[in-house]
Amino acid sequence: MFQRSMPKKLFKYKLLLDENIPRRAKFPSLNRKFNIRHISADFKIIGLGDPEVYEFARKTNRLIVTYNIKDFEKFAELSLESGIIGISATLSNEQIDKKLTSLLTKSKKSELFGKFNHISGETEVK
């Protein structure tokens, strides 16, 4: 007798888009699958320093999505209540939407929280 396995339930990650990232409407796939908020457009928080943005993300259990890789990378391992996803500035909004959705869909919570992940425009050469 063949038994089907239950489909894996998608963890609904909560993301915090940094001020330098376009608003969430630019990422339709992410918006459908995950809880995304933009720090300035949704929370009306403008001009916070990087440590304060990180602390806000930690308190709200959100992963930070930012272009500001070098300044945020150092915060990644400070807490398991947040994590950092650095985005290459060379990616289009469509590429960010596709690559970030893919990363979140395939990753376990333990691979993202308390960690730094980088999404670049580089692709595998065959």
Secondary structure in CASP SS format (residue, H / E / C, confidence):
PFRMAT SS
TARGET T0000
AUTHOR 0000-0000-0000
METHOD secondary structure of the structure
MODEL  1
M C 1.00
F C 1.00
Q C 1.00
R C 1.00
S C 1.00
M C 1.00
P C 1.00
K C 1.00
K C 1.00
L C 1.00
F C 1.00
K C 1.00
Y C 1.00
K E 1.00
L E 1.00
L E 1.00
L E 1.00
D C 1.00
E C 1.00
N C 1.00
I C 1.00
P C 1.00
R C 1.00
R H 1.00
A H 1.00
K H 1.00
F C 1.00
P H 1.00
S H 1.00
L H 1.00
N H 1.00
R H 1.00
K H 1.00
F C 1.00
N E 1.00
I E 1.00
R E 1.00
H E 1.00
I C 1.00
S C 1.00
A C 1.00
D C 1.00
F C 1.00
K C 1.00
I C 1.00
I C 1.00
G C 1.00
L C 1.00
G C 1.00
D H 1.00
P H 1.00
E H 1.00
V H 1.00
Y H 1.00
E H 1.00
F H 1.00
A H 1.00
R H 1.00
K H 1.00
T C 1.00
N C 1.00
R C 1.00
L E 1.00
I E 1.00
V E 1.00
T E 1.00
Y C 1.00
N C 1.00
I H 1.00
K H 1.00
D H 1.00
F H 1.00
E H 1.00
K H 1.00
F H 1.00
A H 1.00
E H 1.00
L H 1.00
S C 1.00
L C 1.00
E C 1.00
S C 1.00
G E 1.00
I E 1.00
I E 1.00
G E 1.00
I E 1.00
S C 1.00
A C 1.00
T C 1.00
L C 1.00
S C 1.00
N H 1.00
E H 1.00
Q H 1.00
I H 1.00
D H 1.00
K H 1.00
K H 1.00
L H 1.00
T H 1.00
S H 1.00
L H 1.00
L H 1.00
T H 1.00
K H 1.00
S C 1.00
K C 1.00
K H 1.00
S H 1.00
E H 1.00
L C 1.00
F C 1.00
G C 1.00
K C 1.00
F E 1.00
N E 1.00
H E 1.00
I E 1.00
S C 1.00
G C 1.00
E C 1.00
T C 1.00
E C 1.00
V C 1.00
K C 1.00
END
